[in-house]
Amino acid sequence: MHVTIWHNPACSNSRGALKLIRDAGFEPVVIDYLDSPPDIATLRQVLAESGLSAHELVRSKEQSFGELGLADADEATLLAAMAEHPRLINRPVVRTARGTRLCRPPETVLELL
């Protein structure tokens, strides 16, 4: 099975999900989304696949969230902000043939394997 993870090595949830994937015998495609941020179309696709809203995918505790005044932003504004400022994207996002999930807590990834 093909497994992709949007990964931030500084994030304990992301490291935990990656470990669980590898412990289950899969070597995922690891996307460092901070260096290679997804475009708006990809973000929309992930939202559609996961059933999440942009409000659920955005990291509202990130400093730039407040600096950019995103508290009352609509979906389009949040998507544009996440594409431009990838630190705003919550992680880890895992995509497999079984679905797409924001894997917080990391054990959520087991539903996809």
C-alpha positions in Angstrom: 0.0 0.0 0.0 1.2 3.5 -0.8 1.5 5.7 2.3 2.3 9.5 2.2 2.8 11.6 5.3 3.1 15.4 5.5 5.8 15.4 8.2 7.5 17.9 10.5 10.4 16.3 12.3 10.1 18.8 15.1 6.6 17.7 15.9 6.2 14.8 18.4 2.8 13.8 16.9 4.4 13.7 13.4 7.4 11.6 14.6 5.0 9.3 16.4 2.8 8.7 13.4 5.9 8.1 11.2 7.2 5.5 13.7 3.8 3.7 13.8 3.8 3.6 10.0 7.3 2.1 9.8 6.6 -0.3 12.7 3.6 -1.6 10.7 6.0 -2.5 7.8 5.4 0.5 5.5 8.0 2.9 4.2 6.0 6.0 3.4 6.7 8.9 1.1 7.7 11.6 3.6 6.8 15.1 2.5 8.5 17.9 4.4 5.6 20.2 3.8 7.5 23.1 5.4 10.0 22.9 2.5 7.6 21.8 -0.1 4.2 23.3 0.9 1.1 22.0 -0.8 -0.8 24.4 -3.1 -4.4 25.4 -2.6 -5.7 22.7 -4.9 -3.9 20.0 -2.9 -5.1 21.4 0.3 -8.7 21.3 -1.0 -8.2 17.7 -2.1 -7.0 16.7 1.3 -10.0 18.5 2.9 -12.3 16.6 0.6 -10.6 13.2 1.2 -10.5 13.7 5.0 -13.9 15.4 5.6 -12.1 18.2 7.5 -12.7 21.8 7.1 -9.9 24.4 6.7 -10.7 25.5 10.3 -9.9 21.9 11.5 -6.7 21.7 9.5 -5.2 25.0 10.4 -3.0 25.4 13.5 -4.8 28.2 15.4 -2.1 28.2 18.1 0.6 29.1 15.6 1.9 32.6 16.1 1.3 33.6 12.5 -2.4 32.6 12.8 -2.9 35.6 15.1 -0.5 37.9 13.3 -2.5 37.3 10.1 -5.8 37.9 11.8 -7.2 34.5 10.8 -9.6 33.9 13.7 -12.7 34.9 11.7 -11.3 33.9 8.2 -13.3 32.0 5.7 -12.2 28.7 4.1 -10.6 30.4 1.0 -8.6 32.8 3.2 -7.4 30.0 5.4 -6.4 27.8 2.5 -4.5 30.7 0.9 -2.8 31.4 4.3 -1.8 27.7 4.7 -0.4 27.6 1.2 1.7 30.7 1.8 2.6 29.9 5.4 2.8 26.1 5.7 3.5 26.3 9.5 -0.2 26.9 9.7 -1.0 23.4 8.5 -1.7 21.0 11.3 0.2 17.7 11.1 0.7 15.0 10.4 -1.5 14.4 7.5 -1.4 10.8 6.3 -2.8 9.6 3.0 -3.3 6.0 2.0 -5.7 4.0 -0.2 -7.9 3.6 3.0 -8.3 7.3 3.4 -6.8 10.6 4.5 -6.5 11.8 8.1 -5.0 14.3 10.3 -3.3 11.9 12.7 -3.6 13.6 16.0 -3.1 11.6 18.2 -0.6 9.6 16.2 -2.4 6.3 16.8 -5.1 7.6 14.4 -2.8 6.4 11.6 -3.5 2.8 12.5 -7.0 3.2 11.0 -5.4 3.9 7.6 -2.9 1.0 7.5 
